[in-house]
Amino acid sequence: MNVLVYLIPISLVLGGLGLGFFIWTVKSNQYDDPEGDARRILSDEYDDHPKR
């Protein structure tokens, strides 16, 4: 039972970090063009200089 005193705060911190990184990726526009990625992976062309 004493181990829960350690595991619960650790799990809350890790969950908060995961949520924080998810919010950061949304704010930095990581998910803006999902259809472009879907088409790009099926393309036969190789792009030496991908868009940023």
N, CA, C and O atoms as CSV, one atom per row, in Angstrom:
chain,resi,resn,atom,element,x,y,z
A,1,MET,N,N,0.820,-1.194,0.000
A,1,MET,CA,C,0.000,0.000,0.000
A,1,MET,C,C,0.868,1.264,0.000
A,1,MET,O,O,0.468,2.298,-0.536
A,2,ASN,N,N,2.042,1.175,0.597
A,2,ASN,CA,C,2.929,2.339,0.628
A,2,ASN,C,C,3.453,2.703,-0.761
A,2,ASN,O,O,3.818,3.850,-1.018
A,3,VAL,N,N,3.486,1.710,-1.653
A,3,VAL,CA,C,4.001,1.987,-2.991
A,3,VAL,C,C,3.065,2.916,-3.763
A,3,VAL,O,O,3.507,3.606,-4.681
A,4,LEU,N,N,1.784,2.944,-3.408
A,4,LEU,CA,C,0.838,3.839,-4.071
A,4,LEU,C,C,1.153,5.301,-3.792
A,4,LEU,O,O,0.823,6.171,-4.598
A,5,VAL,N,N,1.780,5.575,-2.675
A,5,VAL,CA,C,2.167,6.948,-2.351
A,5,VAL,C,C,3.170,7.461,-3.383
A,5,VAL,O,O,3.219,8.661,-3.650
A,6,TYR,N,N,3.964,6.573,-3.961
A,6,TYR,CA,C,4.932,6.958,-4.982
A,6,TYR,C,C,4.351,6.868,-6.392
A,6,TYR,O,O,4.611,7.728,-7.234
A,7,LEU,N,N,3.566,5.825,-6.640
A,7,LEU,CA,C,3.092,5.578,-7.995
A,7,LEU,C,C,2.038,6.577,-8.461
A,7,LEU,O,O,2.036,6.959,-9.632
A,8,ILE,N,N,1.165,6.997,-7.597
A,8,ILE,CA,C,0.110,7.924,-7.996
A,8,ILE,C,C,0.680,9.287,-8.403
A,8,ILE,O,O,0.313,9.790,-9.465
A,9,PRO,N,N,1.557,9.905,-7.610
A,9,PRO,CA,C,2.131,11.187,-8.075
A,9,PRO,C,C,2.980,11.046,-9.336
A,9,PRO,O,O,2.970,11.930,-10.193
A,10,ILE,N,N,3.715,9.937,-9.454
A,10,ILE,CA,C,4.524,9.726,-10.659
A,10,ILE,C,C,3.620,9.611,-11.883
A,10,ILE,O,O,3.916,10.188,-12.929
A,11,SER,N,N,2.525,8.870,-11.759
A,11,SER,CA,C,1.619,8.719,-12.902
A,11,SER,C,C,0.937,10.044,-13.239
A,11,SER,O,O,0.708,10.327,-14.415
A,12,LEU,N,N,0.610,10.853,-12.249
A,12,LEU,CA,C,0.004,12.153,-12.515
A,12,LEU,C,C,0.989,13.096,-13.212
A,12,LEU,O,O,0.604,13.839,-14.115
A,13,VAL,N,N,2.244,13.067,-12.798
A,13,VAL,CA,C,3.265,13.904,-13.437
A,13,VAL,C,C,3.482,13.468,-14.879
A,13,VAL,O,O,3.554,14.314,-15.770
A,14,LEU,N,N,3.587,12.162,-15.127
A,14,LEU,CA,C,3.788,11.668,-16.487
A,14,LEU,C,C,2.575,11.972,-17.371
A,14,LEU,O,O,2.734,12.324,-18.540
A,15,GLY,N,N,1.391,11.840,-16.831
A,15,GLY,CA,C,0.186,12.190,-17.587
A,15,GLY,C,C,0.139,13.669,-17.902
A,15,GLY,O,O,-0.246,14.057,-19.005
A,16,GLY,N,N,0.528,14.504,-16.942
A,16,GLY,CA,C,0.582,15.946,-17.176
A,16,GLY,C,C,1.616,16.314,-18.227
A,16,GLY,O,O,1.378,17.199,-19.048
A,17,LEU,N,N,2.764,15.641,-18.209
A,17,LEU,CA,C,3.783,15.885,-19.238
A,17,LEU,C,C,3.266,15.487,-20.615
A,17,LEU,O,O,3.466,16.209,-21.592
A,18,GLY,N,N,2.608,14.350,-20.689
A,18,GLY,CA,C,2.043,13.915,-21.965
A,18,GLY,C,C,1.012,14.900,-22.483
A,18,GLY,O,O,1.007,15.226,-23.670
A,19,LEU,N,N,0.145,15.374,-21.614
A,19,LEU,CA,C,-0.855,16.364,-22.000
A,19,LEU,C,C,-0.189,17.673,-22.424
A,19,LEU,O,O,-0.600,18.295,-23.403
A,20,GLY,N,N,0.821,18.080,-21.697
A,20,GLY,CA,C,1.546,19.307,-22.036
A,20,GLY,C,C,2.217,19.216,-23.398
A,20,GLY,O,O,2.161,20.166,-24.179
A,21,PHE,N,N,2.855,18.080,-23.693
A,21,PHE,CA,C,3.486,17.917,-25.002
A,21,PHE,C,C,2.457,17.846,-26.117
A,21,PHE,O,O,2.703,18.342,-27.217
A,22,PHE,N,N,1.304,17.236,-25.851
A,22,PHE,CA,C,0.247,17.200,-26.857
A,22,PHE,C,C,-0.255,18.604,-27.165
A,22,PHE,O,O,-0.435,18.955,-28.331
A,23,ILE,N,N,-0.480,19.404,-26.140
A,23,ILE,CA,C,-0.939,20.781,-26.346
A,23,ILE,C,C,0.121,21.586,-27.095
A,23,ILE,O,O,-0.212,22.413,-27.944
A,24,TRP,N,N,1.391,21.347,-26.785
A,24,TRP,CA,C,2.476,22.037,-27.476
A,24,TRP,C,C,2.493,21.675,-28.970
A,24,TRP,O,O,2.698,22.549,-29.812
A,25,THR,N,N,2.278,20.392,-29.303
A,25,THR,CA,C,2.274,19.999,-30.715
A,25,THR,C,C,1.082,20.604,-31.450
A,25,THR,O,O,1.206,20.966,-32.621
A,26,VAL,N,N,-0.057,20.721,-30.796
A,26,VAL,CA,C,-1.220,21.342,-31.429
A,26,VAL,C,C,-0.963,22.826,-31.664
A,26,VAL,O,O,-1.300,23.347,-32.727
A,27,LYS,N,N,-0.373,23.511,-30.691
A,27,LYS,CA,C,-0.101,24.950,-30.842
A,27,LYS,C,C,0.994,25.232,-31.868
A,27,LYS,O,O,1.008,26.305,-32.470
A,28,SER,N,N,1.908,24.289,-32.077
A,28,SER,CA,C,2.975,24.505,-33.056
A,28,SER,C,C,2.615,23.936,-34.425
A,28,SER,O,O,3.488,23.727,-35.268
A,29,ASN,N,N,1.310,23.685,-34.643
A,29,ASN,CA,C,0.767,23.287,-35.954
A,29,ASN,C,C,1.377,22.007,-36.500
A,29,ASN,O,O,1.669,21.931,-37.693
A,30,GLN,N,N,1.574,21.009,-35.669
A,30,GLN,CA,C,2.103,19.725,-36.114
A,30,GLN,C,C,1.071,18.929,-36.910
A,30,GLN,O,O,1.444,18.068,-37.706
A,31,TYR,N,N,-0.208,19.199,-36.711
A,31,TYR,CA,C,-1.271,18.393,-37.307
A,31,TYR,C,C,-2.038,19.164,-38.374
A,31,TYR,O,O,-3.217,18.888,-38.595
A,32,ASP,N,N,-1.405,20.118,-39.038
A,32,ASP,CA,C,-2.107,20.980,-39.983
A,32,ASP,C,C,-2.454,20.308,-41.301
A,32,ASP,O,O,-3.504,20.608,-41.869
A,33,ASP,N,N,-1.621,19.416,-41.808
A,33,ASP,CA,C,-1.809,18.882,-43.152
A,33,ASP,C,C,-1.795,17.351,-43.157
A,33,ASP,O,O,-0.865,16.758,-43.703
A,34,PRO,N,N,-2.795,16.697,-42.568
A,34,PRO,CA,C,-2.775,15.235,-42.555
A,34,PRO,C,C,-3.013,14.617,-43.933
A,34,PRO,O,O,-2.508,13.528,-44.206
A,35,GLU,N,N,-3.769,15.284,-44.809
A,35,GLU,CA,C,-4.008,14.722,-46.139
A,35,GLU,C,C,-2.757,14.809,-47.010
A,35,GLU,O,O,-2.502,13.924,-47.827
A,36,GLY,N,N,-1.988,15.864,-46.836
A,36,GLY,CA,C,-0.741,15.974,-47.591
A,36,GLY,C,C,0.220,14.864,-47.234
A,36,GLY,O,O,0.882,14.317,-48.115
A,37,ASP,N,N,0.312,14.521,-45.968
A,37,ASP,CA,C,1.170,13.422,-45.547
A,37,ASP,C,C,0.671,12.093,-46.097
A,37,ASP,O,O,1.470,11.240,-46.482
A,38,ALA,N,N,-0.635,11.914,-46.136
A,38,ALA,CA,C,-1.193,10.662,-46.641
A,38,ALA,C,C,-0.890,10.508,-48.130
A,38,ALA,O,O,-0.604,9.403,-48.593
A,39,ARG,N,N,-0.951,11.590,-48.871
A,39,ARG,CA,C,-0.644,11.512,-50.302
A,39,ARG,C,C,0.860,11.417,-50.549
A,39,ARG,O,O,1.294,10.751,-51.489
A,40,ARG,N,N,1.641,12.067,-49.725
A,40,ARG,CA,C,3.090,12.084,-49.898
A,40,ARG,C,C,3.695,10.699,-49.693
A,40,ARG,O,O,4.662,10.347,-50.369
A,41,ILE,N,N,3.152,9.920,-48.787
A,41,ILE,CA,C,3.721,8.605,-48.516
A,41,ILE,C,C,3.442,7.636,-49.668
A,41,ILE,O,O,4.169,6.657,-49.841
A,42,LEU,N,N,2.398,7.899,-50.454
A,42,LEU,CA,C,2.063,7.039,-51.583
A,42,LEU,C,C,2.740,7.476,-52.879
A,42,LEU,O,O,2.667,6.766,-53.882
A,43,SER,N,N,3.383,8.613,-52.871
A,43,SER,CA,C,4.002,9.154,-54.069
A,43,SER,C,C,5.323,8.442,-54.369
A,43,SER,O,O,6.034,8.014,-53.459
A,44,ASP,N,N,5.639,8.322,-55.675
A,44,ASP,CA,C,6.911,7.719,-56.080
A,44,ASP,C,C,8.042,8.738,-56.145
A,44,ASP,O,O,9.209,8.366,-56.264
A,45,GLU,N,N,7.704,10.014,-56.068
A,45,GLU,CA,C,8.719,11.056,-56.150
A,45,GLU,C,C,9.454,11.195,-54.828
A,45,GLU,O,O,8.865,11.074,-53.755
A,46,TYR,N,N,10.751,11.452,-54.926
A,46,TYR,CA,C,11.557,11.673,-53.736
A,46,TYR,C,C,11.870,13.163,-53.653
A,46,TYR,O,O,12.378,13.750,-54.608
A,47,ASP,N,N,11.567,13.766,-52.521
A,47,ASP,CA,C,11.761,15.193,-52.351
A,47,ASP,C,C,13.018,15.439,-51.513
A,47,ASP,O,O,13.056,15.114,-50.326
A,48,ASP,N,N,14.038,16.012,-52.141
A,48,ASP,CA,C,15.286,16.295,-51.417
A,48,ASP,C,C,15.128,17.427,-50.419
A,48,ASP,O,O,15.831,17.472,-49.410
A,49,HIS,N,N,14.205,18.345,-50.696
A,49,HIS,CA,C,14.008,19.502,-49.841
A,49,HIS,C,C,12.537,19.581,-49.453
A,49,HIS,O,O,11.778,20.310,-50.092
A,50,PRO,N,N,12.112,18.848,-48.419
A,50,PRO,CA,C,10.695,18.887,-48.020
A,50,PRO,C,C,10.318,20.247,-47.436
A,50,PRO,O,O,11.166,20.987,-46.939
A,51,LYS,N,N,9.020,20.554,-47.512
A,51,LYS,CA,C,8.533,21.807,-46.958
A,51,LYS,C,C,8.636,21.794,-45.450
A,51,LYS,O,O,8.524,20.742,-44.822
A,52,ARG,N,N,8.850,22.958,-44.869
A,52,ARG,CA,C,8.938,23.054,-43.404
A,52,ARG,C,C,7.620,23.397,-42.816
A,52,ARG,O,O,7.500,23.520,-41.597
